[in-house]
Amino acid sequence: MSRRSFEDPEREAARLAALEHIRQYGDPVLRTPSERIEVFDEALVAEAHEMVRLMDEGRGVGLAAPQLGRLRRLIVVQPYEDQPAHALVNPEILSRGDDEDIAPEGCLSIGEVNVDVPRALEIRIRAQDLNGTEFEADIEGFAARVIQHEIDHLDGILILDRATPEDRRAALAELRESLLPSA
């Protein structure tokens, strides 16, 4: 998911540089389910740190390994700027609360497009940390939205798949228009 803010030219240059590393809509890796991670080593820790850096520079609030072309069940999230980023390995949603909210979401892999996406307001997840220690957690609010979005990436699901048919058509038209060369 993405966080928008383009006032600072240096920050915008860093954002654009980070986006060069992130796979974009149409890349088949974004539609391919990811494999469980079995090896917990320094390479995994380094990968998570690189993902946090790209997420931050890209002005995102979450990033999934498939967005970098890696079909591994690893996500990083930082829904709140005043809190640290977290890496979740092999995350899965165990349960969703009954209450749902529809809100606009963007994605670092889908340009500047935002679509309304329904998400559960509360979820219970199971994941592992970078050492392989398994844990469960109850997540709510915006953090729950971000985690659901990133877990979708691990399963080859994009926000366009969760949008209404009308929103999907409008978003795809906007994407096509943004890809046309300027006159």
C-alpha positions as YAML, in Angstrom:
chain: A
units: angstrom
residues:
- id: 1
  name: MET
  ca: [0.00, 0.00, 0.00]
- id: 2
  name: SER
  ca: [1.09, 3.54, -0.51]
- id: 3
  name: ARG
  ca: [1.12, 6.80, 1.37]
- id: 4
  name: ARG
  ca: [0.94, 9.94, -0.78]
- id: 5
  name: SER
  ca: [3.09, 13.06, -0.29]
- id: 6
  name: PHE
  ca: [4.99, 14.77, -3.07]
- id: 7
  name: GLU
  ca: [5.88, 18.23, -1.72]
- id: 8
  name: ASP
  ca: [9.63, 17.66, -1.28]
- id: 9
  name: PRO
  ca: [11.53, 17.29, -4.61]
- id: 10
  name: GLU
  ca: [14.28, 15.15, -3.02]
- id: 11
  name: ARG
  ca: [11.71, 12.87, -1.40]
- id: 12
  name: GLU
  ca: [9.90, 12.58, -4.74]
- id: 13
  name: ALA
  ca: [13.17, 11.66, -6.51]
- id: 14
  name: ALA
  ca: [13.81, 8.96, -3.88]
- id: 15
  name: ARG
  ca: [10.24, 7.69, -4.33]
- id: 16
  name: LEU
  ca: [10.64, 7.40, -8.09]
- id: 17
  name: ALA
  ca: [14.01, 5.63, -7.68]
- id: 18
  name: ALA
  ca: [12.48, 3.14, -5.24]
- id: 19
  name: LEU
  ca: [9.57, 2.46, -7.61]
- id: 20
  name: GLU
  ca: [12.07, 1.33, -10.27]
- id: 21
  name: HIS
  ca: [12.69, -1.75, -8.07]
- id: 22
  name: ILE
  ca: [9.00, -2.52, -7.59]
- id: 23
  name: ARG
  ca: [7.18, -4.73, -10.09]
- id: 24
  name: GLN
  ca: [4.27, -2.98, -11.75]
- id: 25
  name: TYR
  ca: [0.78, -4.04, -12.80]
- id: 26
  name: GLY
  ca: [0.95, -6.51, -15.66]
- id: 27
  name: ASP
  ca: [4.04, -8.30, -14.35]
- id: 28
  name: PRO
  ca: [3.02, -11.99, -13.98]
- id: 29
  name: VAL
  ca: [4.92, -12.36, -10.69]
- id: 30
  name: LEU
  ca: [2.22, -10.18, -9.07]
- id: 31
  name: ARG
  ca: [-0.34, -12.87, -9.93]
- id: 32
  name: THR
  ca: [1.71, -15.84, -8.70]
- id: 33
  name: PRO
  ca: [1.19, -17.28, -5.20]
- id: 34
  name: SER
  ca: [4.29, -17.18, -2.99]
- id: 35
  name: GLU
  ca: [6.11, -20.06, -1.31]
- id: 36
  name: ARG
  ca: [6.56, -20.50, 2.46]
- id: 37
  name: ILE
  ca: [9.89, -19.44, 3.88]
- id: 38
  name: GLU
  ca: [11.75, -22.27, 5.58]
- id: 39
  name: VAL
  ca: [15.23, -20.76, 6.08]
- id: 40
  name: PHE
  ca: [15.67, -18.03, 8.68]
- id: 41
  name: ASP
  ca: [19.13, -16.53, 8.21]
- id: 42
  name: GLU
  ca: [21.03, -13.28, 7.73]
- id: 43
  name: ALA
  ca: [19.94, -13.15, 4.08]
- id: 44
  name: LEU
  ca: [16.29, -13.05, 5.19]
- id: 45
  name: VAL
  ca: [17.04, -10.25, 7.65]
- id: 46
  name: ALA
  ca: [18.89, -8.31, 4.92]
- id: 47
  name: GLU
  ca: [15.96, -8.82, 2.53]
- id: 48
  name: ALA
  ca: [13.51, -7.48, 5.11]
- id: 49
  name: HIS
  ca: [15.72, -4.42, 5.74]
- id: 50
  name: GLU
  ca: [15.93, -3.75, 1.99]
- id: 51
  name: MET
  ca: [12.15, -4.04, 1.74]
- id: 52
  name: VAL
  ca: [11.66, -1.56, 4.60]
- id: 53
  name: ARG
  ca: [14.03, 0.89, 2.88]
- id: 54
  name: LEU
  ca: [12.21, 0.61, -0.46]
- id: 55
  name: MET
  ca: [8.81, 0.86, 1.26]
- id: 56
  name: ASP
  ca: [9.91, 4.00, 3.10]
- id: 57
  name: GLU
  ca: [11.53, 5.64, 0.08]
- id: 58
  name: GLY
  ca: [8.55, 4.65, -2.08]
- id: 59
  name: ARG
  ca: [6.21, 6.30, 0.44]
- id: 60
  name: GLY
  ca: [4.47, 3.03, 1.16]
- id: 61
  name: VAL
  ca: [2.93, 1.63, 4.32]
- id: 62
  name: GLY
  ca: [3.52, -1.97, 3.29]
- id: 63
  name: LEU
  ca: [5.47, -4.04, 0.80]
- id: 64
  name: ALA
  ca: [5.36, -7.72, -0.12]
- id: 65
  name: ALA
  ca: [8.27, -9.76, -1.48]
- id: 66
  name: PRO
  ca: [6.45, -10.53, -4.77]
- id: 67
  name: GLN
  ca: [6.44, -6.79, -5.51]
- id: 68
  name: LEU
  ca: [10.23, -7.14, -5.76]
- id: 69
  name: GLY
  ca: [9.97, -10.26, -7.90]
- id: 70
  name: ARG
  ca: [10.57, -12.66, -5.00]
- id: 71
  name: LEU
  ca: [7.93, -15.35, -4.62]
- id: 72
  name: ARG
  ca: [8.42, -15.68, -0.85]
- id: 73
  name: ARG
  ca: [5.87, -15.18, 1.94]
- id: 74
  name: LEU
  ca: [7.48, -12.08, 3.44]
- id: 75
  name: ILE
  ca: [5.85, -8.71, 4.04]
- id: 76
  name: VAL
  ca: [6.91, -5.53, 5.78]
- id: 77
  name: VAL
  ca: [4.40, -3.05, 7.18]
- id: 78
  name: GLN
  ca: [4.52, 0.36, 8.80]
- id: 79
  name: PRO
  ca: [0.96, 1.66, 8.91]
- id: 80
  name: TYR
  ca: [1.80, 4.47, 11.34]
- id: 81
  name: GLU
  ca: [4.77, 6.77, 10.71]
- id: 82
  name: ASP
  ca: [5.44, 7.18, 14.44]
- id: 83
  name: GLN
  ca: [5.90, 3.42, 14.94]
- id: 84
  name: PRO
  ca: [8.61, 1.06, 13.64]
- id: 85
  name: ALA
  ca: [8.21, -1.17, 10.60]
- id: 86
  name: HIS
  ca: [7.52, -4.86, 11.18]
- id: 87
  name: ALA
  ca: [8.49, -7.87, 9.07]
- id: 88
  name: LEU
  ca: [6.03, -10.76, 8.98]
- id: 89
  name: VAL
  ca: [7.19, -14.10, 7.63]
- id: 90
  name: ASN
  ca: [4.63, -16.64, 6.38]
- id: 91
  name: PRO
  ca: [1.71, -14.51, 7.58]
- id: 92
  name: GLU
  ca: [-1.81, -15.87, 7.41]
- id: 93
  name: ILE
  ca: [-5.18, -14.57, 8.47]
- id: 94
  name: LEU
  ca: [-6.77, -16.91, 10.99]
- id: 95
  name: SER
  ca: [-10.02, -14.99, 11.34]
- id: 96
  name: ARG
  ca: [-11.75, -11.79, 10.31]
- id: 97
  name: GLY
  ca: [-14.18, -9.78, 12.39]
- id: 98
  name: ASP
  ca: [-17.75, -9.32, 11.14]
- id: 99
  name: ASP
  ca: [-17.43, -5.55, 10.68]
- id: 100
  name: GLU
  ca: [-16.08, -4.30, 7.38]
- id: 101
  name: ASP
  ca: [-15.08, -0.90, 6.05]
- id: 102
  name: ILE
  ca: [-14.74, 0.30, 2.48]
- id: 103
  name: ALA
  ca: [-11.89, 2.77, 1.98]
- id: 104
  name: PRO
  ca: [-9.58, 3.89, -0.83]
- id: 105
  name: GLU
  ca: [-6.32, 1.99, -1.23]
- id: 106
  name: GLY
  ca: [-3.32, 2.64, -3.40]
- id: 107
  name: CYS
  ca: [-0.53, 0.23, -4.26]
- id: 108
  name: LEU
  ca: [3.14, 0.70, -5.03]
- id: 109
  name: SER
  ca: [2.64, -1.76, -7.91]
- id: 110
  name: ILE
  ca: [-0.30, 0.07, -9.47]
- id: 111
  name: GLY
  ca: [0.89, 3.60, -10.19]
- id: 112
  name: GLU
  ca: [-1.14, 6.50, -8.88]
- id: 113
  name: VAL
  ca: [-4.46, 4.62, -8.98]
- id: 114
  name: ASN
  ca: [-6.66, 4.36, -5.88]
- id: 115
  name: VAL
  ca: [-9.75, 2.18, -5.59]
- id: 116
  name: ASP
  ca: [-12.27, 1.57, -2.82]
- id: 117
  name: VAL
  ca: [-11.61, -1.81, -1.20]
- id: 118
  name: PRO
  ca: [-13.69, -3.57, 1.47]
- id: 119
  name: ARG
  ca: [-11.62, -4.94, 4.35]
- id: 120
  name: ALA
  ca: [-12.37, -6.45, 7.76]
- id: 121
  name: LEU
  ca: [-11.82, -3.94, 10.57]
- id: 122
  name: GLU
  ca: [-10.32, -6.63, 12.82]
- id: 123
  name: ILE
  ca: [-8.23, -9.68, 11.98]
- id: 124
  name: ARG
  ca: [-6.31, -12.35, 13.85]
- id: 125
  name: ILE
  ca: [-3.05, -13.37, 12.20]
- id: 126
  name: ARG
  ca: [-0.40, -16.01, 12.66]
- id: 127
  name: ALA
  ca: [3.13, -15.29, 11.40]
- id: 128
  name: GLN
  ca: [6.78, -15.78, 12.21]
- id: 129
  name: ASP
  ca: [9.37, -13.15, 13.01]
- id: 130
  name: LEU
  ca: [12.75, -12.97, 11.27]
- id: 131
  name: ASN
  ca: [14.14, -15.55, 13.72]
- id: 132
  name: GLY
  ca: [11.39, -18.05, 12.87]
- id: 133
  name: THR
  ca: [9.48, -17.63, 16.13]
- id: 134
  name: GLU
  ca: [5.78, -18.13, 15.50]
- id: 135
  name: PHE
  ca: [3.24, -15.73, 17.03]
- id: 136
  name: GLU
  ca: [-0.39, -14.74, 16.78]
- id: 137
  name: ALA
  ca: [-1.77, -11.22, 17.02]
- id: 138
  name: ASP
  ca: [-5.08, -9.38, 16.92]
- id: 139
  name: ILE
  ca: [-4.86, -6.41, 14.56]
- id: 140
  name: GLU
  ca: [-7.45, -3.71, 14.00]
- id: 141
  name: GLY
  ca: [-8.09, -0.50, 12.09]
- id: 142
  name: PHE
  ca: [-5.71, 0.78, 9.44]
- id: 143
  name: ALA
  ca: [-3.01, -1.74, 10.41]
- id: 144
  name: ALA
  ca: [-5.49, -4.58, 9.69]
- id: 145
  name: ARG
  ca: [-6.20, -3.04, 6.27]
- id: 146
  name: VAL
  ca: [-2.49, -2.82, 5.44]
- id: 147
  name: ILE
  ca: [-1.78, -6.41, 6.49]
- id: 148
  name: GLN
  ca: [-4.75, -7.73, 4.51]
- id: 149
  name: HIS
  ca: [-3.52, -5.82, 1.44]
- id: 150
  name: GLU
  ca: [0.02, -7.23, 1.73]
- id: 151
  name: ILE
  ca: [-1.13, -10.81, 2.40]
- id: 152
  name: ASP
  ca: [-3.26, -10.51, -0.75]
- id: 153
  name: HIS
  ca: [-0.01, -9.85, -2.66]
- id: 154
  name: LEU
  ca: [1.39, -13.14, -1.32]
- id: 155
  name: ASP
  ca: [-1.61, -14.91, -2.84]
- id: 156
  name: GLY
  ca: [-1.45, -13.12, -6.22]
- id: 157
  name: ILE
  ca: [-4.42, -10.84, -5.45]
- id: 158
  name: LEU
  ca: [-4.40, -7.12, -6.27]
- id: 159
  name: ILE
  ca: [-6.64, -4.28, -5.10]
- id: 160
  name: LEU
  ca: [-8.23, -4.25, -8.55]
- id: 161
  name: ASP
  ca: [-9.55, -7.75, -7.80]
- id: 162
  name: ARG
  ca: [-11.30, -6.43, -4.67]
- id: 163
  name: ALA
  ca: [-12.80, -3.33, -6.32]
- id: 164
  name: THR
  ca: [-16.30, -3.08, -7.76]
- id: 165
  name: PRO
  ca: [-16.49, -3.76, -11.51]
- id: 166
  name: GLU
  ca: [-17.09, -0.03, -12.14]
- id: 167
  name: ASP
  ca: [-14.10, 1.05, -10.01]
- id: 168
  name: ARG
  ca: [-11.95, -1.61, -11.67]
- id: 169
  name: ARG
  ca: [-12.84, -0.38, -15.17]
- id: 170
  name: ALA
  ca: [-12.14, 3.24, -14.18]
- id: 171
  name: ALA
  ca: [-8.82, 2.29, -12.57]
- id: 172
  name: LEU
  ca: [-7.72, 0.28, -15.61]
- id: 173
  name: ALA
  ca: [-8.64, 3.21, -17.89]
- id: 174
  name: GLU
  ca: [-6.59, 5.53, -15.66]
- id: 175
  name: LEU
  ca: [-3.67, 3.09, -15.77]
- id: 176
  name: ARG
  ca: [-3.83, 2.86, -19.58]
- id: 177
  name: GLU
  ca: [-3.94, 6.65, -19.84]
- id: 178
  name: SER
  ca: [-0.94, 7.05, -17.53]
- id: 179
  name: LEU
  ca: [1.08, 4.65, -19.69]
- id: 180
  name: LEU
  ca: [0.44, 6.56, -22.92]
- id: 181
  name: PRO
  ca: [3.27, 8.82, -24.04]
- id: 182
  name: SER
  ca: [2.68, 12.53, -23.47]
- id: 183
  name: ALA
  ca: [1.95, 14.58, -26.57]
...
